[in-house]
Amino acid sequence: MRLLEREDELRQLTALLDAARRGLGGIAFVEGAAGSGKTALLNALRAHDDFRTLQATGGELEREFPFGVVRQLFERLVLTHPRRDQLLVGAAAQAGPAIGVGTATPVADASFAVLHGLYWLTAGLAEDAPLVLLVDDAHWSDAPSLRFLDFLARRVPELPVAIVVGARPNEPGAEHELLEALQDASDATVIRPAPLTATGVRALLGEDVNDDAVAAALTTTQGNPLLLRELLRTLANTPITAAAVTAAVPSSVTRSVERRLARVPEATRRFARALAVLGDRRDVDVLATAADLDRLQAVQALITLKELELADDDPPRFIHPLVAAAVAEPVTTNARHALHRRAAEHLKLRPGAEEDVVVHLLAGPPLRQPWAVDALRAGARRALTEGAPEAAVRRLERALEEDDGRHRYELEFELGRAAVRAGDPKAAERLRAAAEAPDPQLAAIAIEELVAVGANRVGEPMTALADALQNALERLGPTGDPDLRDRLGGHLLNAVMLDSRLAGRRAQLLDRMLAEPGTSVLSHIVFQAGCGAMPAGEVRRLAAPIFTPGPFKELRGIEHPAAFWAVVALIAVDDDQTPDAALKDAEATVQRTGTRLGSAFVSYMRAEWELAFGSAARAEAHARNALELQTFAPDTHVDLGLRGTLVRALTLRGQLAEADAVVAALPAEVGHWGALLTWPARSDLRMAQNRPADALADLERMQPLLADYDLRRFPFGHQTARHASALIAVGRADEGRELAERELEEARERGVKSDEAQALIALAATRSDPLELLTEAVAAAEHAPSARVQAEAHFARGAALRAAGHAADAREPLALARDLATRADATVLANQAAEELLAAGGRPRRVAVAGAAALTPAERRTAEHAARGLTNREIAETLFVTRKTVEFTLGNVYAKLGIRSRAQLADALES
């Protein structure tokens, strides 16, 4: 078909393809009224042989088919691709269910995981040849497919991929926000084909047509190409005059179609109505059954429609959506419902037609049939796996209407669970209804799911949730599923931990659960022990049953993260190895499954490990990464904890202005557990700003909360010794000495060398001759697994030696302090040690402003993944960025480190 007056539009689309050939992908959005030529423009792009063209068309009925458009784009190609197994690896494996190919590990945040997987599938396909994705009639696309196109459009500039989307404006029922987002994507080209001019109309009608006829045609059709072609069809073999045009004008396509259908047998009209109502891509058998025809009649009807130039036959479809709309227009509501019912009944036993059955069920009224309930529930499960929770909600709401009451509680639970993942505000209401189930196990898992509905929000009262969890435990009884009982016990202990008003109840629960704890409850017991007086060796032995099975090797251990309480406890007692091994398992699991939520939490825990035993720069990088991934869950305790972790890392690195800005953005009144996650960090910052009175105020505010929770100390940051130092700094030396002495005694009894060293450093500040205590501090620190704690001890001793006039003796510990602090990326301490060393007559090398210390957090994070042997793609999948971002970042890393290859990375980072 010749394109008239579309040269400018074709130039813009050609420019899009030219850029994609150079690896600079983009998106074009072709918007126009029905019949304006959008489809013809998209079809013109199929002629570029150097591109692999993937094409899909939205259908009015198929809006209820999650990822239906995506499946049209990818399914056939992936199924027949010679590298199919290589395409669906890593993060791309999560795309499998959405395109009907393979399975994937279910994750809580499946929506993001599937989008992430589809991106990597697209990137993998684009390695063979540049891609052009053509999506026509996007106003009828399902929402999950549009979300993918939006997700891809914002990353496509780094891929050899062109996206071209065609849609009508203001179409009723369309996903307008998602369509607008596509138009608003960075550098999107928006093309709105103009009506044909008189010149174009003349070219279409014929150069010998007089001006009056051209003017009449232009006026009556408004230059719409489809209406003009219908006009030509109507006037076939008739002289084209102004009078003939006026008499024959197709004011709507409906009149033209009606005239043609009036001349065919009733069987053909019935088949046409079935095709129009049931939508494109339905096979002849389904259409025959729905139209109450035998197969031979249906085949003959399709032949007739093709001869009338109304439909194509492979697959059966009308030549244009306007033609289908014209045929469907006179069909009554009852007749439509009957067509869908017959189609659903025909397809219900056909393997592979499950989604089609659901679509037809949703298009009509409830059938009140058990098989319909089963089909809708199964469809909801598929939708959840594919990352389309909104579709699952609609299917389960309909299943409730279909049900006769026998499955009410199960459906309420399934609906509530889907609603949680969809962010539906009615989720809690559905789950509470399910919690009334006579079956105590169903009621218990409904309550467990209810935990996910905002139960981690800062300041949220936990009493109602705690009561519900405790009631569920009591209903299950001692003979209930032990794994479920343990999970509920862990959730209950979480709930009473987050709300300090319930702290007394927590102590009672722990006492009650001590007899036979599962791993979730045991993790809380270990946490309590690690923050109490129990010796470190006993804490490790108590935690052994939690970590011996490898709780984080499976996604379940991360999505039900009770074991992380035990990780924190082991960090508090100087065990660097067990948490490190557990976190490595967790990092491998989140990389394998592509869960953003899990990755955020694991990065949070890794940041804390780095602060305790590793590098402040790596801690900063992990905390930033977690915060980027955690943006969908603001104002939670995890969010507060992450900000506190970031503040402590920034403070150690001397970035006090940024740390102050993070603190300023924290809620004014946090309270409860959230206070313990933020006040210690703010206290560290205030001490670094030489504001000890403010630091002390925060530390003293912590003490009543710690007492409420029956915690002897906070697990991170040696806060008891810091408290003693703050007391001494504000002139309350006696109180500071007493606190430091008590902490020293307890640290020695517990066998926690880092706490012992910090207590000795604080205590030394109260002595006129601190050297003996600081020598003890160095000895204790040497047995602690923290380079930073060792650096602080050596620095304190070296500074004391210089102050006592022993400059020569001070140089060795000060040089060691500088080197250890540099290794731990504790920039402030490294600079202080360098200044003291200079004052002691040493020649300190300048603290690095190049090399590893000069890397940004993102550069360090990327470099360390590369040093561990991950490919660029694996790094990009892990960090949820594009491959070109990784390549660019590594280029910067190589330049700063003065190296040329990956093989040199590990040594360069260590140096």
Buried (B, 14 or more C-beta within 10 A) or exposed (E): EEBBBBEEBBEBBEBBBEBBBEBBBBBBBBBBBBBBBBBBBBBBBEEBEEBBBBBBBBBBBBBBBBBBBBBBBBBBBBEEBEEEEEBBBBBBBBBBBBBBBBEBBBBBBBBBBBBBBBBBBBBBBBBEEBBBBBBBBBBBBBBBBBBBBBBBBBBBBBBBBBBBBBBBEEBEEBBBEBBEBBBEBEEBBEBEBBBBEEEBBBBBBEEEBEEEBBBBBBBBBEBBBBBBBBBBBBBEEEEBBBEBBBEBBBEBBBBBBBEBBEEBEEBBBBBBBBBBBBBBBBBBEBBBBBBBBEEEBBBBBBEBBBEBEBBBEEEBBBBBBBBBBBBBEEBEEEEBBBBBBBBBBBBBEEEEBBBBBBBBBBBBEBBEBEBBBBBBBBBBBBBBBBBBBBBBBBBBBBBBBBBEEEBBBBBBBBBBBBBBBBEBEEBBBBBBBBBEBEEBBBBBBBBBBBBBBBBBBBBBBBEEBBEBBBBBBEBBEEEBBEEBBBBBBBBBBBBBBBBBEBBEBBBEBBEEBEEEBBBBBBBBBBBBBBBBEBBBEEBBEBBEBBBEEEBBBBBEBBBBBBBBBBBBBBBBBBBBEBBBEBBBBBBBBBBBBBBBBBBBBBBBBBBBBBBBBBBBBBBBBBBBBBBBBBEEBEBBBBBBBBBBBBBBBBBBBBBBEBBBEBBEEBEEEBBBBBBBBBBBBBBBBBBBBEBBEBBBBBBBBBEEBBEBBBBBBBBBBBBBBBBBBBBBBBEBBEBBBBBBBBBBEBBBEBBBBBBBBBBBBBBBBBEEEBBEBBBBBBBBBEEBBBBBBBBBBBBBBBBBBBBEEBBEBBBBBBBBBBBBBBBBBBBBBBBBBBBBBEBBEBEBEEBBEEBBBEBBBBBBBBBBBBBEEBBBBBBBBBBBBBBBBBBBBBEBBBEBBEBEEBEBBBEBBEE
